[in-house]
Amino acid sequence: MFRRLGRFTFRHRRVIPIAAVGLMVLMLGLSGPLGGQLSVGGFSVPGSQSQRANDLLLKHFGAATTELLLVYRSPRADAASAAVQARVDHSFKRLAQRPQVASVLDFSNTKDPVFIGGQGHDTFAVINLKLSEIAATNQLKSLESYLSPPSGLRMWVSGAPAIDALYNTALERQLKRAEIIALPVSLLLLLIVFGSGVAALLPLLIAGLALPTALSVISIIAAHFGMSIFVTNVATIIGLGLAIDYSLFFVKRFREELGHSDVAGAVEAATASAGKAVAISGTAVAIGLSSLTLFPASALRSMGVGGIVVVACTLLFALTALPAILALLGTRVNKFGIRRSLRRASTESGPHSSFWGWVATRVMRHPVLIALPTAAVLLAAGTPFLSLRLSTGSSVSEIPQGPARTGYALLNYHFPQAGGVDDMTLVVDYRRSLHGQLSATQEQQLTSYLARVSAIPGVQAIQGLLTPPPQVGTSAYLALLRRPPGARPAAINHYVASNIAGPIARFQVANSFGPDSKAGAQLVRRIRAVPGPPGTVALLTGGAALSVDFINAFARTIPWAVLLVVAVTMVVLFLTFGSVVLPIKAVLMSMISISAAFGAMVWIFQQGHLSNILGFTAPGSITATDPVLMFAIMFGLSMDYEVFLLTRIRERYLETGDNRRSVAEGLAATGGVISSAALIMITVFAAFALGHVLDIQILGVGMAIAVAVDASLVRGVMVPALMRILGDANWWAPRGIRPWIARLGFYEEMRPGPGREPV
């Protein structure tokens, strides 16, 4: 199949590159009018209690509103004074008159002490916008232009739109910085590896075709489905690394084949060998990323979809445009050489012709003595992962530096009586319309229920339907609440309508815990354990509730995601190599290298080691999406090196029938290019770690460590040791199914080498 593809690309070598460029330009053009916006969030779980509560609030209280939070600090402890409040009101006076603003809440119009914090130095105002979060983020600069800095006070703009905008800016800056670092360094390394200017440019050319195409497709998908703003960085990390990896493998094999074949034969042979390995490893990466689509949260699903798109685009150009360009170049692929040593790449590598061949030979002399301590070191490196603590990334330390983060921190630390920015919302659903009033019995039952909730440690206060408006006594207000709306003053009706609609009543539960804290999660569980008033369903939402629901759904999905990746990858490897043993070994080796990277991730980022060097504040937890993203990406990438190595080992085994010799020669032939690809991949990943978005830092550092471990200790030491121990059992499969697998075209039957019997 892949030989036929090689012949096809050679015959159409002039048309395919033009078509590739045309496809990229077409997708770039379509992404403008058809593209959508990427968004922060996407961690709500469909069907969860928090999502059901949010759905009820949206249905009965109208269009979703987004809060813009203005935080003020006075040099004196007089934030509640009339003079300070007058300056606060004046600062947003013009904004409050804009049609996008639904209402404004602050101390001056509520007299609620929750708006005063910081021992009297701080105050804040809530600007309720008639906009979705995405729309508010896009219009943030326009909205901020209607604010006037108050004299004598410091002001910070925070809230979801401001934090989203901060993420957008930080991610864009981090992406540009990574590209500025990764591309020149990768080109330099490719020049050293290939020794040829033309050959070195080819991997970057494929990346230049694949990445814009993939990002354009992702933009078009975002117009119809929610896509996380992290997709761009994640897709760029994956796409740049894979494009360089696959091109490196392909070009290296093509140059080898040129030594004993014409250009047509070299393209065909390179596609049959390296092209097949690229297709299989790409499939493995896509399988790993497909596991993300099992998670109910749209943020993870979108990153899985985005990753699959970039893998598909990279494979498309690597298997078509790259061999076609090589066919056009022919021997000119070696032009602009900077050193002659790599011109020797036309000959087969012997077991002692490279450093890795030498390592493999010595490892296989004492495989058990070397494999056991190496495995022990790798497993020990993974032990910090046992203390992993997951979160949804809502802590202050995980937000990029900027005014919105400062405001967010002030709200969390100086206004505990207001629950910071994480008031939980309690929704009491009566399942039938209340018609804007409560009966005496309903009021008594609701009062009793709220008293039980208020008694839970950590609950600061509950504000809502039973809380009288300013300057109205509690008894008078409750008496009015029992009357129908037509028998009440308009001002009371307006107040009641802000807390009761259709069959539901809502209450704000102020608490002193962060949304990602253990105490916050425990508080959510304790509130939910209190049964609602008779005949009602009580639902709790808010940051901490969303976090609990997400982590619970995450924990339920993880086993199935891992099972999917492992099972499907093993099937693909079985069909590729016709062996039952090799897929099991490959999965175990990948798990070991990933566990070491996970241990480093926890040790560095959760526990805070190297925080001064990398420039971050340890949050004491890891965002739940990070380890699953790392697993999905790294499991596939580890298969990348495994498939490339085993493909060459299998070729030698088919020719010689000598397991030990084929392992040494296969590693000698591929060890250098695997090390080179790994070094470039590490450079790409490390470049993304040089930013201020903690999740991207974690991914960059974690994957760089995983690749380094995988390409050195795992592929260079553990694989040859285990293959030496297993011997010919490496290639065992039930005899009856070999011909069936061979007919699929992925697997060649064993043929006897010189002087040996068939296996």
TORPA-650006 format. One line per field, with one value per residue (C-alpha): residue in one letter; x, y, z. Coordinates in steps of 0.25 Angstrom, whole numbers. Layout:
N
type: (a,...)
x: (X,...)
y: (Y,...)
z: (Z,...)
***
This chain:
759
type: (m,f,r,r,l,g,r,f,t,f,r,h,r,r,v,i,p,i,a,a,v,g,l,m,v,l,m,l,g,l,s,g,p,l,g,g,q,l,s,v,g,g,f,s,v,p,g,s,q,s,q,r,a,n,d,l,l,l,k,h,f,g,a,a,t,t,e,l,l,l,v,y,r,s,p,r,a,d,a,a,s,a,a,v,q,a,r,v,d,h,s,f,k,r,l,a,q,r,p,q,v,a,s,v,l,d,f,s,n,t,k,d,p,v,f,i,g,g,q,g,h,d,t,f,a,v,i,n,l,k,l,s,e,i,a,a,t,n,q,l,k,s,l,e,s,y,l,s,p,p,s,g,l,r,m,w,v,s,g,a,p,a,i,d,a,l,y,n,t,a,l,e,r,q,l,k,r,a,e,i,i,a,l,p,v,s,l,l,l,l,l,i,v,f,g,s,g,v,a,a,l,l,p,l,l,i,a,g,l,a,l,p,t,a,l,s,v,i,s,i,i,a,a,h,f,g,m,s,i,f,v,t,n,v,a,t,i,i,g,l,g,l,a,i,d,y,s,l,f,f,v,k,r,f,r,e,e,l,g,h,s,d,v,a,g,a,v,e,a,a,t,a,s,a,g,k,a,v,a,i,s,g,t,a,v,a,i,g,l,s,s,l,t,l,f,p,a,s,a,l,r,s,m,g,v,g,g,i,v,v,v,a,c,t,l,l,f,a,l,t,a,l,p,a,i,l,a,l,l,g,t,r,v,n,k,f,g,i,r,r,s,l,r,r,a,s,t,e,s,g,p,h,s,s,f,w,g,w,v,a,t,r,v,m,r,h,p,v,l,i,a,l,p,t,a,a,v,l,l,a,a,g,t,p,f,l,s,l,r,l,s,t,g,s,s,v,s,e,i,p,q,g,p,a,r,t,g,y,a,l,l,n,y,h,f,p,q,a,g,g,v,d,d,m,t,l,v,v,d,y,r,r,s,l,h,g,q,l,s,a,t,q,e,q,q,l,t,s,y,l,a,r,v,s,a,i,p,g,v,q,a,i,q,g,l,l,t,p,p,p,q,v,g,t,s,a,y,l,a,l,l,r,r,p,p,g,a,r,p,a,a,i,n,h,y,v,a,s,n,i,a,g,p,i,a,r,f,q,v,a,n,s,f,g,p,d,s,k,a,g,a,q,l,v,r,r,i,r,a,v,p,g,p,p,g,t,v,a,l,l,t,g,g,a,a,l,s,v,d,f,i,n,a,f,a,r,t,i,p,w,a,v,l,l,v,v,a,v,t,m,v,v,l,f,l,t,f,g,s,v,v,l,p,i,k,a,v,l,m,s,m,i,s,i,s,a,a,f,g,a,m,v,w,i,f,q,q,g,h,l,s,n,i,l,g,f,t,a,p,g,s,i,t,a,t,d,p,v,l,m,f,a,i,m,f,g,l,s,m,d,y,e,v,f,l,l,t,r,i,r,e,r,y,l,e,t,g,d,n,r,r,s,v,a,e,g,l,a,a,t,g,g,v,i,s,s,a,a,l,i,m,i,t,v,f,a,a,f,a,l,g,h,v,l,d,i,q,i,l,g,v,g,m,a,i,a,v,a,v,d,a,s,l,v,r,g,v,m,v,p,a,l,m,r,i,l,g,d,a,n,w,w,a,p,r,g,i,r,p,w,i,a,r,l,g,f,y,e,e,m,r,p,g,p,g,r,e,p,v)
x: (0,11,19,8,6,21,20,7,15,26,17,10,22,19,5,4,13,4,-9,-3,0,-14,-21,-14,-18,-32,-34,-27,-37,-49,-45,-48,-63,-66,-57,-62,-57,-49,-53,-48,-56,-63,-61,-76,-81,-95,-105,-97,-104,-97,-100,-115,-115,-109,-119,-131,-125,-123,-137,-145,-136,-134,-121,-108,-101,-86,-80,-70,-64,-57,-48,-44,-34,-33,-20,-28,-38,-50,-56,-70,-70,-79,-67,-60,-73,-77,-63,-66,-80,-74,-63,-74,-85,-83,-82,-95,-102,-98,-108,-99,-101,-112,-110,-99,-97,-88,-88,-95,-107,-108,-102,-98,-85,-80,-75,-65,-52,-37,-40,-48,-38,-44,-58,-63,-75,-82,-85,-96,-94,-105,-94,-89,-75,-69,-76,-72,-57,-58,-64,-55,-46,-59,-65,-53,-52,-65,-58,-52,-40,-45,-36,-29,-33,-26,-35,-34,-44,-46,-56,-58,-57,-44,-38,-41,-35,-23,-22,-23,-12,-3,-5,-3,10,14,12,20,31,31,32,43,51,47,48,62,68,61,66,80,79,74,86,95,87,86,98,90,83,72,69,69,58,48,43,40,33,24,21,18,8,1,0,-7,-17,-20,-22,-31,-39,-40,-45,-56,-60,-60,-72,-81,-75,-68,-53,-44,-34,-23,-25,-17,-4,-7,-9,4,12,7,8,22,27,21,24,39,39,32,40,53,50,45,57,67,62,61,76,80,72,78,92,87,75,70,61,48,53,57,44,37,46,45,30,29,38,38,24,18,25,20,5,5,11,2,-10,-4,-4,-18,-23,-17,-23,-37,-38,-40,-53,-59,-58,-72,-65,-65,-51,-44,-53,-49,-34,-35,-42,-32,-21,-27,-28,-14,-9,-18,-12,2,1,-6,5,16,11,8,15,28,31,27,37,48,45,46,59,66,81,79,74,88,91,97,104,111,119,122,120,105,107,111,96,94,100,94,98,105,104,117,115,108,108,94,98,110,101,91,102,107,93,90,102,96,81,76,86,84,69,65,73,68,54,55,61,49,39,45,44,29,26,23,11,5,3,-4,-15,-25,-32,-40,-29,-37,-27,-20,-6,-11,-16,-5,1,-7,-18,-29,-21,-18,-33,-37,-27,-32,-46,-42,-33,-40,-55,-56,-70,-75,-69,-58,-62,-68,-82,-89,-103,-113,-125,-138,-147,-162,-165,-178,-179,-179,-186,-176,-180,-178,-189,-187,-184,-173,-167,-165,-160,-150,-146,-143,-135,-127,-124,-118,-110,-105,-101,-90,-76,-71,-84,-82,-96,-108,-114,-127,-142,-143,-133,-141,-137,-130,-139,-150,-152,-151,-165,-172,-164,-168,-183,-182,-175,-188,-197,-199,-190,-203,-204,-190,-182,-175,-161,-163,-168,-155,-147,-154,-153,-138,-139,-151,-155,-165,-163,-149,-144,-129,-119,-105,-97,-85,-73,-59,-53,-46,-53,-42,-39,-42,-50,-58,-61,-65,-74,-81,-83,-89,-98,-103,-105,-116,-130,-137,-151,-162,-166,-154,-141,-129,-117,-104,-95,-83,-68,-66,-78,-74,-60,-66,-75,-63,-53,-64,-67,-52,-49,-61,-55,-40,-41,-49,-39,-27,-33,-37,-23,-16,-25,-26,-11,-8,-17,-11,3,-1,-6,7,17,9,14,6,18,23,10,10,25,22,11,19,31,22,15,29,34,20,20,34,29,17,26,34,21,16,30,33,19,10,21,28,42,49,38,49,56,43,36,23,16,13,-3,-2,-9,-9,-21,-28,-27,-11,-8,-19,-14,0,-4,-12,0,12,6,5,18,25,19,25,39,35,29,41,51,43,41,56,58,48,54,67,61,54,67,76,67,76,69,81,88,75,73,87,87,73,77,90,82,71,77,84,71,62,72,72,57,56,65,57,44,50,54,40,33,43,41,26,30,36,23,13,2,4,-4,5,17,13,11,24,33,26,26,41,44,36,43,56,54,47,58,70,67,55,58,73,74,61,56,69,70,56,57,70,63,51,59,50,38,38,32,22,8,-2,2,-13,-15,-2,-7,-19,-12,-2,-14,-17,-4,2,10,20,21,34,43,55,68,81,84,72,58,45,41)
y: (0,10,6,9,23,25,22,31,43,41,41,54,61,74,75,70,82,92,85,85,100,102,94,103,116,111,108,121,128,120,122,137,137,123,123,125,130,121,122,121,111,98,91,89,75,73,66,70,77,90,90,86,98,107,103,106,120,122,118,125,138,141,142,139,151,153,161,171,174,187,187,199,202,215,219,221,212,220,212,212,227,236,243,230,224,236,235,220,223,234,224,215,226,226,211,209,216,207,198,186,188,181,186,191,187,193,198,212,206,193,198,183,182,170,181,187,179,180,185,197,200,193,193,187,188,178,182,172,171,167,159,145,143,142,155,162,158,163,177,178,190,197,195,200,213,217,216,228,226,231,242,237,222,211,203,189,183,168,157,146,156,162,149,143,155,153,138,142,152,143,131,139,145,131,125,136,135,120,121,131,122,108,111,116,106,95,100,100,86,81,87,80,67,67,75,81,94,88,76,84,93,82,79,94,94,83,90,102,95,87,97,108,98,91,104,109,96,98,112,107,96,107,114,102,95,101,101,105,116,106,98,108,106,91,89,97,89,76,80,86,74,64,71,72,57,51,59,56,41,42,50,42,29,36,40,26,20,30,23,10,14,24,35,28,16,24,31,18,11,23,23,8,9,22,26,14,17,31,27,17,26,37,28,25,40,42,30,36,49,43,38,53,53,43,54,61,75,82,88,74,70,82,79,65,69,80,70,60,71,75,61,58,70,67,53,58,67,58,46,54,67,63,51,59,70,60,54,68,70,57,58,73,70,70,83,94,84,89,76,64,54,52,49,35,33,24,12,3,4,-7,-10,-3,9,18,22,15,2,2,4,-7,-17,-15,-14,-28,-34,-32,-29,-33,-26,-13,-13,-15,-3,6,2,4,18,22,16,24,37,35,33,48,46,38,51,57,67,71,84,92,103,114,118,132,126,120,133,140,153,166,175,165,155,166,170,155,153,165,160,146,150,163,160,146,150,152,138,145,144,130,132,119,119,111,108,103,97,95,89,97,112,120,132,142,139,129,123,124,109,110,122,114,101,110,117,104,99,111,111,97,101,114,105,98,102,111,117,132,137,134,145,144,143,143,155,168,180,192,200,190,182,167,164,175,169,154,159,165,153,145,154,153,162,171,174,179,192,192,193,181,173,177,172,159,157,157,145,137,133,122,110,114,123,126,129,134,126,134,125,127,116,116,109,99,96,84,91,97,83,78,90,87,72,76,86,76,66,75,71,83,87,77,75,83,79,88,90,96,103,112,111,101,93,93,88,76,72,73,65,54,53,53,42,33,35,33,18,17,27,20,6,12,17,5,-5,2,4,-10,-15,-5,-10,-24,-22,-15,-24,-37,-39,-41,-38,-25,-17,-21,-17,-4,0,-4,5,17,16,16,28,35,32,38,51,51,50,62,70,68,70,83,90,85,84,97,92,100,111,122,117,115,128,123,122,108,106,93,85,82,86,73,75,75,60,55,64,59,45,46,53,46,32,35,41,30,21,30,26,12,9,16,7,-6,-4,-4,-15,-23,-21,-26,-38,-42,-42,-48,-56,-52,-45,-39,-34,-28,-20,-15,-11,-5,4,7,11,19,23,36,41,38,45,57,57,56,68,76,72,76,89,92,87,95,108,107,106,120,128,132,122,111,100,102,103,89,83,88,84,71,67,71,62,50,51,52,40,32,35,32,22,15,14,13,4,-3,-7,-14,-20,-26,-30,-38,-45,-48,-53,-59,-58,-43,-47,-58,-58,-70,-77,-77,-62,-58,-60,-52,-40,-41,-39,-26,-20,-15,-27,-36,-51,-56,-61,-70,-62,-69,-82,-82,-88,-81,-75)
z: (0,4,-8,-17,-10,-13,-27,-28,-22,-31,-43,-39,-32,-40,-37,-22,-16,-23,-18,-4,-5,-11,0,11,4,2,17,21,13,18,33,32,28,34,46,61,74,84,98,113,121,116,129,132,132,125,134,146,158,155,140,144,153,142,132,141,144,129,126,136,139,124,116,123,129,131,142,141,154,158,170,177,188,197,204,217,223,218,206,212,213,205,198,194,189,181,174,172,166,157,151,145,142,127,126,134,124,112,106,109,124,132,146,155,170,180,194,191,185,194,207,208,217,208,198,208,211,213,227,221,210,199,192,179,169,161,146,141,126,116,108,108,113,99,95,107,105,91,95,107,102,98,111,118,110,118,131,138,148,161,168,180,178,171,162,155,145,147,146,135,123,128,132,118,111,120,116,101,102,110,101,88,94,99,85,78,88,86,71,71,80,74,59,58,68,61,48,54,59,46,39,49,47,32,28,17,16,6,15,28,22,18,32,34,21,24,38,30,22,33,44,37,30,43,51,40,41,56,54,45,55,66,59,62,74,87,85,97,95,99,86,78,87,89,74,71,81,74,60,60,67,58,46,49,54,42,32,39,38,24,19,26,19,6,6,10,-1,-11,-9,-16,-24,-34,-29,-32,-25,-13,-12,-13,-3,7,6,8,21,27,21,27,41,40,37,48,59,54,56,70,73,68,76,89,86,83,97,101,93,104,115,117,118,105,108,108,96,88,91,86,73,71,73,63,53,54,53,41,34,37,32,19,16,21,13,0,-1,5,-4,-16,-12,-10,-24,-30,-22,-24,-21,-19,-5,-1,-7,2,11,23,26,18,29,26,11,17,20,7,14,24,38,45,60,63,53,63,78,80,73,82,94,89,88,102,108,102,108,122,119,133,141,133,131,146,152,140,142,157,155,145,154,166,158,156,171,173,164,176,183,171,175,163,162,151,150,157,167,167,164,151,145,136,142,140,146,145,153,164,165,166,177,185,183,188,200,205,203,210,215,200,196,188,174,177,183,181,176,182,173,180,169,173,160,158,157,170,163,170,184,195,205,220,220,208,215,228,221,213,226,233,221,220,235,233,222,229,241,232,236,225,221,223,219,210,202,194,194,209,211,211,202,209,218,219,232,231,237,227,215,218,220,206,200,204,196,181,172,169,184,186,183,169,176,184,172,165,176,178,163,164,173,169,155,150,159,165,176,176,188,188,198,203,207,212,203,189,178,176,191,199,209,197,191,205,207,194,198,212,206,196,207,213,207,202,206,204,190,184,178,183,174,176,166,166,165,176,171,157,161,169,158,148,156,159,144,141,151,145,131,133,133,120,113,117,113,100,97,101,95,81,81,84,72,63,67,66,52,48,54,54,69,81,90,84,86,101,102,95,104,117,112,109,123,129,122,124,139,141,134,143,155,150,147,162,168,160,158,170,180,175,172,162,163,164,151,143,149,154,167,172,173,181,171,156,147,143,128,129,132,123,112,114,115,102,94,100,99,84,83,90,80,69,73,76,62,55,63,62,47,45,54,48,34,39,46,33,26,36,46,57,68,75,62,57,70,70,55,56,68,61,48,56,69,64,56,68,77,68,66,82,83,74,80,94,88,83,96,105,97,101,115,115,117,128,125,136,128,116,124,131,117,111,123,125,111,109,121,115,101,108,116,105,95,104,115,109,94,96,109,113,99,94,108,108,93,97,108,100,88,76,85,82,68,73,68,66,53,48,48,41,27,30,36,24,14,21,15,29,32,24,27,33,22,25,25,20,28,37,38,38,51)
***
